[in-house]
Amino acid sequence: MSVLESDVEFYGSANMPDVDGATTGGALDTTKLIFFNDITPTGTCDYVSSSASDTAAILTATGRDGTGVIQTEAKTLTGTTVVAGAQSFERLLKGVATGTAAVGDVAILSHTKVISAHTAQAGAAASGAVAASITLQAGDGASVAVGQIIRITNNLPVGVNFQLKRIIRISGDIAYVNGAWSTVPTSSSTYDIHQGMLFEKTPNIVKEIRRPFYNVASDFPGGSTRIFYEKIFAVNNNTATALTAALIIKQVDPSSGTLDFALCTALNDTATAANRQTAPTGVGSYSSGVAPQTIAVPAPQNLPSGAAPNAAGAQGVWLRLTLTAGLAAAKTTFTMRATGQTT
């Protein structure tokens, strides 16, 4: 059985503080999913589930408003009926799911849609090493991006309606998604596409989605350069097949090289650092320069298989963000990937 693209996830660590003075890092936490994408334009969010049963789950969005102030909004879900938010966000920093555990996939979606009410050409279940997919309306592939969320908006075929999937790769008009369809879309299925955060329920329930380096800031002009560290994990959730000759890649970094990374020298590393400005131990050399940057997973160079979510084969990754004094605030993002060989 081959490793699917959707089998490999980037999760958080046990300690991912919102302030500089607290312990950071530690063991893998598969209830935290790392969010590498942005939201634009500035606007409100919608809150929704793929299941009509989710009427007691609560989603809380935290982000910056148009003036840069951090704001928070919490909404109780009403199943598959969209709950409209009122708080305007310029960017999302964190999402948290509380209340009754969700039955379906739940999401915080940009109210402004990337694409609205388009019709698919086809859909496909996962096959071999190829993830499940949907073939978008002709030309839509050029308008969407990895990390955006597809919401099915009709019930053709029966059972397809309200499914929520995150795009993990785009090839032409084919969007490959993060997990199996419960009902595969067809040329009769319609969809919207949003920016936002998707709280997946398989292979485990995700309770928190966050942007690394929450609320960090540069020193005042004339002050000191500040270096911040944040720990995440690359995990292969395939239950039978290892991803061999594995590489961790910083694929895209619009910040022009202010963010580098290093790999923990052993799998399943649980080390912490005293705070976000203390360099961690037990890591290899940091990458340098602009993207793409690639580091091979330490010997035996694989992300092993295991029971999903796979806590037995997690490769720790320390991110390092360097902010020079007086550096202006910037709205950027970056993309991390894991690649390798499979059978």
C-alpha positions as CSV (number, residue, x, y, z in Angstrom):
1,M,0.0,0.0,0.0
2,S,1.5,3.3,-1.1
3,V,1.8,6.4,1.1
4,L,-0.8,9.0,0.0
5,E,-0.1,12.7,-0.1
6,S,-3.0,13.0,2.4
7,D,-1.2,10.6,4.8
8,V,1.5,13.1,5.7
9,E,0.5,15.9,8.1
10,F,2.3,18.7,10.0
11,Y,1.1,18.7,13.6
12,G,2.0,20.9,16.5
13,S,3.9,20.2,19.7
14,A,2.7,20.0,23.3
15,N,3.8,23.5,24.2
16,M,3.0,26.3,21.6
17,P,2.6,29.4,23.8
18,D,1.0,32.7,22.8
19,V,3.6,34.6,24.7
20,D,7.4,34.7,24.8
21,G,8.2,33.7,28.4
22,A,6.7,30.2,28.5
23,T,8.1,26.8,27.7
24,T,7.9,25.8,24.1
25,G,8.3,22.5,22.2
26,G,7.9,19.0,23.8
27,A,6.2,15.9,22.4
28,L,4.0,15.6,19.4
29,D,0.4,16.8,19.8
30,T,-1.9,15.4,17.0
31,T,-4.8,17.5,18.2
32,K,-3.0,20.6,16.9
33,L,-2.8,21.2,13.1
34,I,-0.3,23.7,11.7
35,F,-1.9,26.4,9.5
36,F,0.4,27.8,6.8
37,N,-2.1,29.8,4.8
38,D,-3.5,33.3,5.0
39,I,-6.9,35.0,4.6
40,T,-7.7,37.8,2.3
41,P,-9.3,40.2,1.8
42,T,-10.1,41.6,5.3
43,G,-13.6,40.4,6.3
44,T,-15.8,38.2,8.5
45,C,-15.8,34.4,8.9
46,D,-18.5,31.8,8.7
47,Y,-18.7,28.7,11.0
48,V,-20.1,25.4,9.8
49,S,-20.0,21.6,10.0
50,S,-20.4,18.8,7.5
51,S,-22.8,17.0,9.9
52,A,-26.3,18.1,10.9
53,S,-25.6,16.6,14.3
54,D,-23.0,19.3,15.3
55,T,-25.2,21.7,17.3
56,A,-23.1,22.0,20.5
57,A,-19.6,22.3,19.1
58,I,-18.0,25.7,19.5
59,L,-15.4,27.2,17.2
60,T,-13.3,30.1,18.3
61,A,-11.4,32.2,15.8
62,T,-8.5,34.5,16.8
63,G,-6.8,36.9,14.5
64,R,-5.8,40.5,13.8
65,D,-8.4,43.1,12.6
66,G,-7.6,45.7,10.0
67,T,-5.8,47.9,12.6
68,G,-3.5,45.0,13.8
69,V,-5.3,44.4,17.1
70,I,-5.8,40.8,18.1
71,Q,-9.6,39.9,18.2
72,T,-11.4,36.7,19.2
73,E,-14.9,35.5,18.1
74,A,-16.6,32.3,19.3
75,K,-19.6,30.7,17.6
76,T,-21.8,27.6,18.5
77,L,-22.4,25.6,15.4
78,T,-25.9,24.8,14.0
79,G,-25.0,21.7,12.0
80,T,-24.7,22.2,8.2
81,T,-26.3,25.6,8.4
82,V,-23.7,28.4,8.2
83,V,-23.3,30.6,11.3
84,A,-22.2,34.1,10.2
85,G,-19.6,35.9,12.2
86,A,-19.5,39.6,13.0
87,Q,-15.8,40.2,13.7
88,S,-13.7,41.4,10.8
89,F,-10.3,39.7,10.5
90,E,-7.3,40.9,8.4
91,R,-5.6,37.5,9.1
92,L,-6.3,34.4,11.2
93,L,-3.8,33.3,13.9
94,K,-5.6,30.5,15.7
95,G,-8.7,28.4,15.7
96,V,-9.9,26.3,18.7
97,A,-12.7,23.7,18.8
98,T,-14.5,23.2,22.2
99,G,-17.9,22.2,23.5
100,T,-19.3,18.8,22.4
101,A,-16.9,16.9,20.2
102,A,-17.7,17.3,16.6
103,V,-19.3,14.5,14.6
104,G,-18.3,15.9,11.2
105,D,-15.5,18.0,9.9
106,V,-16.0,21.5,11.1
107,A,-14.5,24.7,9.6
108,I,-13.9,28.4,10.0
109,L,-14.4,29.8,6.5
110,S,-13.8,33.2,4.9
111,H,-17.2,34.7,4.3
112,T,-15.8,36.1,1.0
113,K,-15.6,33.0,-1.2
114,V,-12.7,32.3,-3.6
115,I,-15.2,30.6,-5.9
116,S,-18.9,30.4,-5.5
117,A,-21.5,27.9,-6.9
118,H,-19.4,26.3,-9.6
119,T,-19.9,22.8,-11.0
120,A,-17.4,20.0,-10.8
121,Q,-16.3,18.0,-13.9
122,A,-15.7,14.8,-11.9
123,G,-14.5,13.4,-8.6
124,A,-12.3,10.5,-7.7
125,A,-11.6,8.3,-4.7
126,A,-8.0,7.7,-3.6
127,S,-6.2,5.1,-5.7
128,G,-2.7,3.7,-5.2
129,A,-0.4,6.7,-4.3
130,V,-2.9,9.3,-5.5
131,A,-5.1,11.1,-3.0
132,A,-8.9,11.6,-3.5
133,S,-9.7,14.5,-5.8
134,I,-12.2,16.7,-7.4
135,T,-11.9,18.0,-11.0
136,L,-13.0,21.6,-10.7
137,Q,-15.0,23.6,-13.3
138,A,-12.7,24.4,-16.3
139,G,-10.2,27.1,-15.4
140,D,-10.8,27.1,-11.7
141,G,-7.5,25.4,-11.0
142,A,-5.7,28.7,-11.7
143,S,-7.8,30.6,-9.1
144,V,-7.4,28.3,-6.1
145,A,-4.5,27.5,-3.8
146,V,-3.2,24.7,-1.6
147,G,-4.8,25.0,1.9
148,Q,-8.1,26.4,0.7
149,I,-11.3,24.6,1.6
150,I,-13.9,23.0,-0.7
151,R,-17.5,22.9,0.5
152,I,-19.9,20.8,-1.6
153,T,-23.2,22.7,-1.9
154,N,-25.8,20.4,-3.4
155,N,-26.8,16.8,-3.0
156,L,-26.0,15.3,-6.4
157,P,-25.2,12.5,-6.1
158,V,-27.2,11.7,-2.9
159,G,-24.9,11.9,0.2
160,V,-22.3,14.3,-1.3
161,N,-23.7,17.5,0.2
162,F,-21.9,19.6,2.8
163,Q,-18.6,17.7,2.7
164,L,-15.6,19.8,3.6
165,K,-12.1,19.1,2.2
166,R,-8.8,20.9,2.3
167,I,-6.8,21.2,-0.9
168,I,-3.4,19.6,-0.6
169,R,-2.2,19.7,-4.3
170,I,-3.4,21.2,-7.6
171,S,-2.7,19.8,-11.0
172,G,-4.5,21.8,-13.8
173,D,-8.1,21.8,-12.7
174,I,-7.7,18.7,-10.4
175,A,-7.7,19.5,-6.7
176,Y,-6.4,16.7,-4.5
177,V,-7.8,16.7,-1.0
178,N,-6.8,15.8,2.5
179,G,-9.0,12.7,3.0
180,A,-11.4,10.3,1.5
181,W,-14.8,11.4,0.2
182,S,-17.7,9.8,2.1
183,T,-19.6,10.2,-1.3
184,V,-17.4,10.9,-4.3
185,P,-18.5,14.1,-6.2
186,T,-19.5,13.8,-9.9
187,S,-20.2,16.2,-12.7
188,S,-23.5,17.0,-11.0
189,S,-21.9,18.3,-7.8
190,T,-21.6,22.0,-7.1
191,Y,-19.1,23.6,-4.7
192,D,-17.8,26.8,-3.1
193,I,-14.1,27.3,-2.2
194,H,-13.0,29.4,0.8
195,Q,-9.9,30.4,2.7
196,G,-10.0,29.4,6.4
197,M,-9.3,26.5,8.8
198,L,-10.6,22.9,8.6
199,F,-10.8,20.9,11.8
200,E,-10.5,17.3,10.5
201,K,-12.0,14.3,12.3
202,T,-9.8,11.6,10.8
203,P,-7.4,10.1,11.5
204,N,-8.0,12.0,14.8
205,I,-10.1,14.9,15.9
206,V,-8.2,18.2,15.5
207,K,-9.0,20.6,18.3
208,E,-6.6,23.5,17.5
209,I,-5.3,25.0,14.3
210,R,-2.6,27.7,14.6
211,R,-0.2,29.8,12.8
212,P,3.4,29.3,14.0
213,F,5.0,32.2,15.9
214,Y,1.7,33.5,17.2
215,N,2.0,37.2,18.1
216,V,5.8,37.6,17.9
217,A,7.3,41.0,17.1
218,S,10.6,42.6,16.2
219,D,12.4,44.9,18.6
220,F,12.1,48.7,18.3
221,P,14.3,50.5,15.7
222,G,17.9,50.6,17.0
223,G,17.2,47.7,19.3
224,S,18.4,44.0,19.0
225,T,17.7,41.3,16.5
226,R,15.2,38.8,17.9
227,I,15.3,35.1,17.1
228,F,12.2,32.9,17.8
229,Y,11.8,29.1,17.8
230,E,8.7,27.0,17.3
231,K,8.5,23.2,17.2
232,I,6.2,21.3,14.8
233,F,6.2,17.6,13.6
234,A,6.0,15.9,10.2
235,V,4.0,12.7,10.6
236,N,3.3,9.8,8.2
237,N,-0.2,8.5,9.1
238,N,-0.1,5.5,6.7
239,T,-0.7,2.5,8.8
240,A,1.4,0.0,6.8
241,T,4.0,1.8,4.6
242,A,7.0,4.0,5.5
243,L,7.9,7.1,3.6
244,T,11.6,6.3,2.8
245,A,14.4,8.6,1.7
246,A,12.3,11.3,3.4
247,L,13.0,15.0,3.0
248,I,11.5,18.0,4.8
249,I,11.3,21.0,2.5
250,K,10.5,24.7,3.1
251,Q,8.9,25.0,-0.3
252,V,7.7,28.7,-0.3
253,D,8.7,31.6,1.9
254,P,7.6,35.1,0.8
255,S,9.4,36.5,3.8
256,S,12.7,36.2,1.8
257,G,14.6,34.0,4.1
258,T,13.8,35.3,7.6
259,L,12.5,31.8,8.5
260,D,14.8,28.7,8.6
261,F,14.4,25.2,10.1
262,A,16.3,22.3,11.5
263,L,15.3,18.7,12.2
264,C,15.5,16.9,15.6
265,T,18.3,14.3,15.4
266,A,16.0,11.5,16.6
267,L,12.4,10.6,15.9
268,N,9.7,11.3,18.5
269,D,11.8,13.9,20.2
270,T,10.2,15.4,23.3
271,A,12.7,18.1,24.2
272,T,11.5,21.6,25.1
273,A,13.2,25.0,25.2
274,A,12.8,27.4,28.1
275,N,10.9,29.9,25.9
276,R,10.5,31.0,22.3
277,Q,13.7,32.9,22.3
278,T,15.9,30.1,23.6
279,A,17.6,27.9,21.0
280,P,16.6,24.2,21.4
281,T,19.1,21.3,21.7
282,G,19.1,18.0,20.0
283,V,18.8,19.5,16.5
284,G,20.9,19.3,13.3
285,S,22.1,22.3,11.2
286,Y,19.6,25.0,10.3
287,S,18.8,25.6,6.6
288,S,19.7,29.0,5.2
289,G,18.7,31.3,2.4
290,V,15.5,31.6,0.5
291,A,13.1,28.8,-0.4
292,P,13.3,26.0,-1.4
293,Q,15.4,24.6,1.4
294,T,15.7,20.9,1.9
295,I,17.0,18.7,4.8
296,A,17.0,14.9,4.7
297,V,15.4,13.2,7.7
298,P,18.2,11.7,9.9
299,A,19.1,8.0,9.4
300,P,17.5,5.7,8.6
301,Q,15.9,8.5,6.6
302,N,12.3,7.5,6.8
303,L,9.0,8.5,8.3
304,P,7.8,5.2,9.5
305,S,4.2,3.8,9.3
306,G,2.1,3.3,12.4
307,A,-1.4,3.4,13.8
308,A,-3.0,6.7,12.8
309,P,-2.5,9.3,14.1
310,N,1.1,7.9,14.1
311,A,2.7,9.1,17.3
312,A,5.4,6.4,16.8
313,G,7.1,8.0,13.8
314,A,7.1,11.8,14.3
315,Q,9.9,13.9,12.9
316,G,10.4,17.0,15.0
317,V,11.1,20.2,13.1
318,W,12.3,23.4,14.8
319,L,11.3,26.6,12.9
320,R,13.6,29.6,13.5
321,L,12.4,33.1,12.7
322,T,14.9,36.0,12.7
323,L,13.5,39.5,13.0
324,T,15.8,42.4,12.8
325,A,15.2,45.5,14.9
326,G,12.6,47.8,13.5
327,L,11.4,45.3,10.9
328,A,8.0,46.4,9.7
329,A,4.9,44.3,10.3
330,A,4.3,42.0,7.3
331,K,1.5,39.7,6.3
332,T,3.3,36.6,4.9
333,T,3.0,32.8,5.0
334,F,5.2,29.9,4.2
335,T,4.8,26.3,3.0
336,M,6.4,23.1,4.4
337,R,6.4,19.8,2.6
338,A,7.5,16.3,3.2
339,T,8.6,14.1,0.3
340,G,10.1,10.6,-0.2
341,Q,9.8,7.2,-1.8
342,T,7.1,4.6,-1.3
343,T,6.1,1.2,-2.6
